[in-house]
Amino acid sequence: MVANRDVNIVIRRGQVHAIVGENGAGKSTLMNTLYGMHRADEGTILVEGAPMTFQSPADAIAAGIGMVHQHFMLADNLTVLENVVLGAEKLHGIGDGARRKIMEISGSYGLDIEPDVLVEDLGVGDRQRVEILKVLYRGARILILDEPTAVLVPQEVDELFDNLRELKAEGLTVIFISHKLDEVLAVADEITVIRRGTTVATVHPKDVTAPQLAELMVGSELPTPETRESTVTDQVVLQVDGLTLSAPVPRGARPVDEGREPTTRRLLDDVSFTIHRGEVLGLAGVEGNGQAELVEAVMGMRPGARGSVELDGADISDWTTRRRREAGIAYVPEDRHRQGLLLEAPLWENRVLGHQTERPNVKGPWIDRAGARADSERIVRDYDVRTPGIDVLASALSGGNQQKFIVGREMSGKPKVLIAAHPTRGVDVGAQAAIWDHIRAARRNGLGVLLISADLDELIGLSDSIRAILRGRLVGEFDPAEVTPEQLGSAMTGAADRAEA
């Protein structure tokens, strides 16, 4: 199988050059080749006019190429300085020399990062700046940013774009990979579109619109997430009351006192909400403010939570996760690799995952191999999962196709409630539109949805009501027809409360 064929891109010094394309179009393979993680079978890579052959990322780094991955690679229990110098101790030492260099880079590029702060105390936007700082510390002049805005609120996106302009002003070059076409148009100097492994166009932002870019990527016009017709009924399908969850503060982060109970912190604080049949309730929040814990508590994966959870009028607070699933709660997890798939198992076995007691996956006490395989074929067909077949390992699919398969699996069997955590994260505009359509169709048929997403346009477009979560508490309720992404961002970060004070 050929991942890239006859790719031609010219990236100019001191520019932001965006690369866009569907999942599976070959973007990741191309970037991994530029970063020395893959070797091309044919063709030439020129850096500053000199031909290069990269055997490893170390070779790419030596040539001045650095990569900031979508999933941050930081150790929370280390300081910024320790994270930055890790693996690069020979450059400037690990003490004052390294600290001076970090402060110099931080000041030169407007990153505003203190070297002695623990990473676990930083917000998402600051963590991303630490990743950029790591790359610059190693001398990169060409930066590859993979989905850099995926987990940022609008204010943090603006700050990132300011940082990119500082990098450009200093003569650095940025390769910007994103599925958010409006952001691509806002920040890029040039845009290259990749389709089915090859380049199909390079355009200037002033000459193209987001819908036109989407058409270049997938070959057809795509819908928006806009959903304004109401399908909300008066029948409550999910009721959460007073959900509270605490966790002990890690030893070393609190004073040691043998005579006292361990100090705890609230992960969830008296969270209550209601979802009706045919309703999408959107939950907006900066990562780390309790969304993951809320989802896991509703799914029965977090022991020790106080409060109650009711499904269709039945109290399920003491039910196991398996029983909740069997009763009609479907679950699209936040991390598809860790919680959603067995990567080294074929697709048809992943159809069974989490549904091993339900038809068509079982017949009596036994797994129904034929039933699971036939339904896997249906999911591949109905959800446009790009795969050579259902015997392919899940790890062989692109992230977007993995996500489409998970959504298809969870929407099977006519669930009563769908808990969807970032259901379109990391997928291309075509897959995103398809997932939106499936959610809308199920909503019309009475499905209740709890939608957690970092894509505020998605939340506004799909939700019937939106709640914001901050430090484990629900802090606001918003009408999607009236709220703006900026207002949601203010609520998510607490800026609205500070402004009122």
NUVOSE-373100 format. One record per residue (C-alpha): residue in three letters; z, x, y. Coordinates in steps of 0.02 Angstrom, whole numbers, plus 50000, padded with zeros to 5 digits. Example, Ala and Ser with C-alpha at 12.3 -4.5 7.8 and 13.67 -1.06 7.14 Angstrom:
REM NUVOSE-373100
('ALA' (50390 50615 49775))
('SER' (50357 50684 49947))
This chain:
REM NUVOSE-373100
('MET' (50000 50000 50000))
('VAL' (49949 50072 50170))
('ALA' (50080 50047 50307))
('ASN' (49982 50127 50449))
('ARG' (49794 50152 50461))
('ASP' (49696 50234 50601))
('VAL' (49837 50217 50730))
('ASN' (49790 50288 50900))
('ILE' (49916 50292 51042))
('VAL' (49921 50397 51200))
('ILE' (50094 50402 51279))
('ARG' (50104 50477 51453))
('ARG' (50246 50582 51520))
('GLY' (50371 50493 51632))
('GLN' (50326 50318 51572))
('VAL' (50403 50179 51469))
('HIS' (50276 50141 51333))
('ALA' (50314 49983 51233))
('ILE' (50259 49955 51052))
('VAL' (50252 49774 50994))
('GLY' (50196 49690 50834))
('GLU' (50249 49573 50696))
('ASN' (50377 49623 50565))
('GLY' (50282 49721 50435))
('ALA' (50148 49771 50560))
('GLY' (50194 49954 50540))
('LYS' (50301 49990 50693))
('SER' (50450 50060 50596))
('THR' (50339 50168 50486))
('LEU' (50252 50237 50640))
('MET' (50415 50276 50729))
('ASN' (50491 50354 50573))
('THR' (50337 50465 50561))
('LEU' (50356 50518 50743))
('TYR' (50539 50556 50708))
('GLY' (50506 50659 50553))
('MET' (50574 50535 50426))
('HIS' (50401 50508 50348))
('ARG' (50249 50622 50334))
('ALA' (50079 50553 50380))
('ASP' (49942 50568 50250))
('GLU' (49809 50592 50383))
('GLY' (49794 50614 50570))
('THR' (49872 50721 50704))
('ILE' (50028 50711 50813))
('LEU' (50014 50805 50977))
('VAL' (50168 50839 51084))
('GLU' (50128 50910 51255))
('GLY' (49954 50947 51186))
('ALA' (50018 51050 51037))
('PRO' (49990 50988 50858))
('MET' (50151 50954 50764))
('THR' (50200 50932 50582))
('PHE' (50375 50864 50557))
('GLN' (50464 50892 50391))
('SER' (50626 50810 50448))
('PRO' (50711 50733 50601))
('ALA' (50776 50907 50641))
('ASP' (50596 50961 50672))
('ALA' (50566 50811 50786))
('ILE' (50726 50848 50883))
('ALA' (50673 51029 50903))
('ALA' (50509 50965 50976))
('GLY' (50605 50859 51103))
('ILE' (50595 50688 51016))
('GLY' (50753 50584 50995))
('MET' (50780 50412 50920))
('VAL' (50910 50278 50961))
('HIS' (50919 50160 50814))
('GLN' (50947 49973 50829))
('HIS' (51110 49984 50729))
('PHE' (51225 50104 50820))
('MET' (51277 50259 50723))
('LEU' (51446 50293 50803))
('ALA' (51620 50327 50734))
('ASP' (51737 50203 50818))
('ASN' (51892 50310 50790))
('LEU' (51817 50459 50883))
('THR' (51797 50488 51069))
('VAL' (51632 50488 51160))
('LEU' (51635 50678 51165))
('GLU' (51670 50691 50979))
('ASN' (51529 50571 50937))
('VAL' (51406 50662 51050))
('VAL' (51441 50838 50986))
('LEU' (51453 50788 50802))
('GLY' (51320 50889 50712))
('ALA' (51274 50983 50871))
('GLU' (51430 51090 50892))
('LYS' (51328 51250 50914))
('LEU' (51244 51189 51074))
('HIS' (51392 51188 51195))
('GLY' (51545 51203 51085))
('ILE' (51671 51063 51063))
('GLY' (51781 51089 51215))
('ASP' (51758 51110 51402))
('GLY' (51578 51168 51387))
('ALA' (51529 51010 51295))
('ARG' (51630 50903 51416))
('ARG' (51543 50980 51567))
('LYS' (51371 50953 51488))
('ILE' (51410 50771 51446))
('MET' (51470 50738 51624))
('GLU' (51315 50822 51693))
('ILE' (51196 50717 51587))
('SER' (51295 50558 51619))
('GLY' (51287 50585 51806))
('SER' (51104 50638 51810))
('TYR' (51042 50482 51720))
('GLY' (51165 50353 51785))
('LEU' (51247 50326 51615))
('ASP' (51425 50325 51686))
('ILE' (51513 50371 51523))
('GLU' (51685 50455 51514))
('PRO' (51690 50585 51374))
('ASP' (51871 50558 51321))
('VAL' (51866 50370 51292))
('LEU' (51877 50306 51113))
('VAL' (51715 50222 51059))
('GLU' (51813 50075 50987))
('ASP' (51868 50034 51165))
('LEU' (51689 50023 51230))
('GLY' (51582 49868 51248))
('VAL' (51411 49851 51169))
('GLY' (51316 49909 51324))
('ASP' (51424 50065 51342))
('ARG' (51403 50105 51157))
('GLN' (51216 50102 51179))
('ARG' (51231 50222 51325))
('VAL' (51330 50339 51212))
('GLU' (51185 50335 51088))
('ILE' (51064 50380 51228))
('LEU' (51183 50516 51285))
('LYS' (51185 50589 51108))
('VAL' (50996 50604 51109))
('LEU' (50989 50681 51284))
('TYR' (51127 50803 51238))
('ARG' (51013 50872 51102))
('GLY' (50877 50905 51229))
('ALA' (50760 50758 51199))
('ARG' (50620 50730 51323))
('ILE' (50543 50586 51225))
('LEU' (50660 50444 51177))
('ILE' (50621 50312 51046))
('LEU' (50725 50155 51075))
('ASP' (50720 50032 50930))
('GLU' (50763 49853 50984))
('PRO' (50882 49918 51119))
('THR' (50920 49746 51195))
('ALA' (50951 49651 51033))
('VAL' (51140 49636 51060))
('LEU' (51150 49645 51251))
('VAL' (51190 49506 51374))
('PRO' (51074 49488 51526))
('GLN' (51183 49594 51640))
('GLU' (51186 49735 51511))
('VAL' (50997 49723 51492))
('ASP' (50979 49747 51680))
('GLU' (51094 49899 51672))
('LEU' (50993 49972 51528))
('PHE' (50831 49950 51624))
('ASP' (50911 50039 51773))
('ASN' (50953 50183 51655))
('LEU' (50774 50187 51592))
('ARG' (50709 50198 51771))
('GLU' (50826 50347 51799))
('LEU' (50756 50430 51643))
('LYS' (50578 50401 51704))
('ALA' (50620 50470 51875))
('GLU' (50679 50632 51792))
('GLY' (50514 50647 51698))
('LEU' (50574 50585 51528))
('THR' (50466 50473 51419))
('VAL' (50529 50317 51330))
('ILE' (50449 50230 51181))
('PHE' (50519 50053 51186))
('ILE' (50514 49945 51029))
('SER' (50557 49762 51056))
('HIS' (50518 49584 51002))
('LYS' (50571 49514 51172))
('LEU' (50405 49505 51261))
('ASP' (50474 49455 51431))
('GLU' (50580 49612 51431))
('VAL' (50433 49718 51375))
('LEU' (50332 49652 51521))
('ALA' (50476 49688 51641))
('VAL' (50509 49868 51592))
('ALA' (50350 49943 51516))
('ASP' (50214 50041 51605))
('GLU' (50096 50018 51457))
('ILE' (50103 49912 51299))
('THR' (50023 49948 51131))
('VAL' (50002 49805 51007))
('ILE' (50002 49843 50821))
('ARG' (49937 49717 50694))
('ARG' (49929 49744 50506))
('GLY' (49960 49930 50521))
('THR' (49834 49974 50655))
('THR' (49826 49973 50844))
('VAL' (49727 49825 50913))
('ALA' (49754 49846 51101))
('THR' (49841 49944 51238))
('VAL' (49869 49841 51396))
('HIS' (49956 49851 51564))
('PRO' (50095 49724 51598))
('LYS' (50011 49660 51756))
('ASP' (49856 49612 51655))
('VAL' (49939 49509 51519))
('THR' (50067 49369 51493))
('ALA' (50198 49348 51356))
('PRO' (50095 49212 51267))
('GLN' (49941 49323 51274))
('LEU' (50040 49468 51199))
('ALA' (50102 49352 51061))
('GLU' (49923 49299 51024))
('LEU' (49871 49482 51011))
('MET' (50013 49511 50889))
('VAL' (49986 49363 50773))
('GLY' (49814 49295 50818))
('SER' (49870 49123 50876))
('GLU' (49971 49037 51012))
('LEU' (50157 49018 50975))
('PRO' (50280 48882 51025))
('THR' (50439 48908 51128))
('PRO' (50614 48865 51065))
('GLU' (50624 48721 51190))
('THR' (50705 48570 51108))
('ARG' (50750 48427 51223))
('GLU' (50732 48271 51115))
('SER' (50905 48222 51053))
('THR' (50938 48190 50870))
('VAL' (51128 48193 50884))
('THR' (51214 48050 50793))
('ASP' (51392 47987 50810))
('GLN' (51436 48044 50633))
('VAL' (51546 48199 50629))
('VAL' (51493 48321 50494))
('LEU' (51602 48473 50536))
('GLN' (51770 48468 50625))
('VAL' (51867 48627 50666))
('ASP' (52041 48606 50741))
('GLY' (52158 48742 50806))
('LEU' (52081 48884 50706))
('THR' (52190 49037 50736))
('LEU' (52179 49206 50653))
('SER' (52282 49362 50683))
('ALA' (52270 49540 50620))
('PRO' (52394 49683 50627))
('VAL' (52363 49817 50757))
('PRO' (52314 49976 50661))
('ARG' (52455 50101 50636))
('GLY' (52442 50236 50767))
('ALA' (52381 50115 50898))
('ARG' (52558 50046 50924))
('PRO' (52734 50118 50937))
('VAL' (52823 50147 50772))
('ASP' (52982 50042 50762))
('GLU' (53051 50016 50587))
('GLY' (53161 49873 50647))
('ARG' (53020 49762 50709))
('GLU' (52882 49661 50629))
('PRO' (52708 49739 50643))
('THR' (52622 49699 50807))
('THR' (52472 49584 50787))
('ARG' (52323 49537 50892))
('ARG' (52230 49372 50897))
('LEU' (52055 49373 50826))
('LEU' (52039 49184 50849))
('ASP' (52149 49085 50966))
('ASP' (52160 48895 50944))
('VAL' (51974 48867 50918))
('SER' (51921 48685 50905))
('PHE' (51749 48604 50902))
('THR' (51651 48462 50825))
('ILE' (51473 48457 50757))
('HIS' (51384 48292 50724))
('ARG' (51239 48257 50609))
('GLY' (51078 48308 50694))
('GLU' (51168 48423 50818))
('VAL' (51148 48608 50853))
('LEU' (51304 48684 50931))
('GLY' (51264 48854 51006))
('LEU' (51397 48989 51019))
('ALA' (51371 49124 51151))
('GLY' (51473 49283 51156))
('VAL' (51468 49471 51170))
('GLU' (51484 49547 50996))
('GLY' (51663 49581 50945))
('ASN' (51740 49429 51029))
('GLY' (51777 49329 50872))
('GLN' (51608 49258 50820))
('ALA' (51605 49350 50653))
('GLU' (51785 49302 50616))
('LEU' (51751 49120 50660))
('VAL' (51602 49110 50544))
('GLU' (51699 49193 50403))
('ALA' (51848 49076 50428))
('VAL' (51737 48921 50422))
('MET' (51655 48990 50265))
('GLY' (51824 49023 50183))
('MET' (51800 49211 50184))
('ARG' (51949 49249 50297))
('PRO' (52119 49216 50215))
('GLY' (52267 49185 50328))
('ALA' (52179 49077 50457))
('ARG' (52285 48934 50526))
('GLY' (52212 48767 50579))
('SER' (52098 48649 50486))
('VAL' (51914 48635 50437))
('GLU' (51842 48466 50385))
('LEU' (51671 48434 50308))
('ASP' (51612 48253 50311))
('GLY' (51792 48196 50334))
('ALA' (51862 48298 50190))
('ASP' (51989 48436 50228))
('ILE' (51914 48594 50153))
('SER' (52037 48718 50230))
('ASP' (52101 48775 50061))
('TRP' (51932 48775 49973))
('THR' (51849 48934 49911))
('THR' (51686 48994 49986))
('ARG' (51595 48943 49828))
('ARG' (51663 48766 49835))
('ARG' (51617 48751 50020))
('ARG' (51440 48806 49980))
('GLU' (51428 48681 49837))
('ALA' (51491 48544 49955))
('GLY' (51346 48575 50074))
('ILE' (51378 48721 50192))
('ALA' (51232 48842 50201))
('TYR' (51257 49016 50274))
('VAL' (51138 49139 50357))
('PRO' (51246 49295 50378))
('GLU' (51245 49413 50526))
('ASP' (51207 49567 50419))
('ARG' (51067 49526 50298))
('HIS' (51082 49692 50206))
('ARG' (51270 49689 50180))
('GLN' (51298 49503 50156))
('GLY' (51132 49418 50128))
('LEU' (51035 49514 49996))
('LEU' (51046 49624 49844))
('LEU' (50921 49751 49907))
('GLU' (50888 49831 49737))
('ALA' (50859 49663 49652))
('PRO' (50694 49567 49649))
('LEU' (50668 49419 49764))
('TRP' (50687 49288 49629))
('GLU' (50861 49354 49587))
('ASN' (50905 49348 49771))
('ARG' (50859 49163 49767))
('VAL' (51006 49140 49649))
('LEU' (51126 49242 49757))
('GLY' (51265 49130 49823))
('HIS' (51190 48979 49735))
('GLN' (51219 49027 49555))
('THR' (51299 48859 49511))
('GLU' (51164 48751 49589))
('ARG' (50996 48684 49535))
('PRO' (50860 48742 49517))
('ASN' (50947 48906 49478))
('VAL' (51047 48845 49328))
('LYS' (51023 48737 49176))
('GLY' (51191 48694 49101))
('PRO' (51298 48852 49098))
('TRP' (51147 48968 49103))
('ILE' (51039 49041 49240))
('ASP' (50872 48951 49239))
('ARG' (50754 49097 49263))
('ALA' (50599 48986 49269))
('GLY' (50678 48868 49396))
('ALA' (50736 49011 49508))
('ARG' (50566 49094 49500))
('ALA' (50472 48933 49539))
('ASP' (50584 48898 49689))
('SER' (50565 49077 49749))
('GLU' (50377 49050 49749))
('ARG' (50403 48892 49852))
('ILE' (50511 48985 49981))
('VAL' (50382 49125 49994))
('ARG' (50246 48995 50024))
('ASP' (50340 48876 50140))
('TYR' (50422 49011 50245))
('ASP' (50273 49130 50249))
('VAL' (50366 49275 50171))
('ARG' (50243 49421 50166))
('THR' (50265 49497 49994))
('PRO' (50153 49548 49848))
('GLY' (50260 49439 49734))
('ILE' (50434 49378 49689))
('ASP' (50466 49526 49573))
('VAL' (50463 49646 49720))
('LEU' (50632 49721 49767))
('ALA' (50708 49644 49923))
('SER' (50721 49819 49998))
('ALA' (50530 49832 49998))
('LEU' (50511 49690 50124))
('SER' (50515 49713 50313))
('GLY' (50671 49650 50402))
('GLY' (50583 49494 50466))
('ASN' (50521 49446 50294))
('GLN' (50693 49475 50220))
('GLN' (50763 49359 50353))
('LYS' (50633 49224 50320))
('PHE' (50677 49227 50135))
('ILE' (50863 49209 50172))
('VAL' (50832 49064 50291))
('GLY' (50721 48981 50161))
('ARG' (50852 49003 50026))
('GLU' (50992 48932 50134))
('MET' (50889 48783 50194))
('SER' (50851 48735 50014))
('GLY' (50949 48595 49931))
('LYS' (50969 48490 50089))
('PRO' (51135 48560 50155))
('LYS' (51245 48458 50271))
('VAL' (51289 48603 50386))
('LEU' (51203 48769 50422))
('ILE' (51307 48913 50487))
('ALA' (51173 49026 50562))
('ALA' (51230 49194 50630))
('HIS' (51087 49277 50726))
('PRO' (50953 49194 50617))
('THR' (50808 49275 50711))
('ARG' (50882 49446 50749))
('GLY' (50755 49582 50721))
('VAL' (50612 49466 50678))
('ASP' (50445 49458 50767))
('VAL' (50386 49315 50877))
('GLY' (50288 49233 50736))
('ALA' (50435 49233 50615))
('GLN' (50551 49179 50755))
('ALA' (50443 49028 50796))
('ALA' (50435 48981 50611))
('ILE' (50625 48988 50593))
('TRP' (50644 48882 50750))
('ASP' (50525 48752 50678))
('HIS' (50623 48744 50515))
('ILE' (50789 48722 50608))
('ARG' (50714 48586 50717))
('ALA' (50643 48494 50567))
('ALA' (50809 48501 50473))
('ARG' (50901 48445 50630))
('ARG' (50789 48292 50640))
('ASN' (50839 48253 50461))
('GLY' (51025 48256 50503))
('LEU' (51074 48438 50478))
('GLY' (51220 48499 50584))
('VAL' (51202 48679 50642))
('LEU' (51324 48807 50711))
('LEU' (51207 48933 50793))
('ILE' (51272 49105 50843))
('SER' (51144 49209 50935))
('ALA' (51133 49354 51058))
('ASP' (50966 49282 51116))
('LEU' (51020 49170 51259))
('ASP' (50847 49093 51278))
('GLU' (50857 49044 51095))
('LEU' (51029 48966 51119))
('ILE' (50973 48870 51271))
('GLY' (50811 48813 51190))
('LEU' (50880 48755 51022))
('SER' (51056 48693 51060))
('ASP' (51118 48520 51105))
('SER' (51277 48597 51174))
('ILE' (51335 48776 51203))
('ARG' (51510 48849 51197))
('ALA' (51556 49025 51255))
('ILE' (51682 49132 51162))
('LEU' (51783 49272 51243))
('ARG' (51922 49371 51158))
('GLY' (51934 49241 51020))
('ARG' (51946 49088 51132))
('LEU' (51817 48957 51179))
('VAL' (51806 48975 51368))
('GLY' (51670 48855 51424))
('GLU' (51554 48714 51376))
('PHE' (51377 48708 51444))
('ASP' (51230 48588 51449))
('PRO' (51075 48683 51389))
('ALA' (50966 48580 51507))
('GLU' (51058 48650 51658))
('VAL' (51134 48820 51616))
('THR' (51046 48986 51649))
('PRO' (51058 49146 51545))
('GLU' (51148 49228 51691))
('GLN' (51282 49092 51694))
('LEU' (51307 49110 51508))
('GLY' (51317 49298 51526))
('SER' (51452 49280 51658))
('ALA' (51555 49165 51546))
('MET' (51534 49282 51397))
('THR' (51597 49434 51492))
('GLY' (51733 49346 51594))
('ALA' (51642 49380 51756))
('ALA' (51646 49196 51803))
('ASP' (51836 49191 51790))
('ARG' (51854 49352 51891))
('ALA' (51740 49282 52027))
('GLU' (51846 49124 52041))
('ALA' (52005 49228 52050))
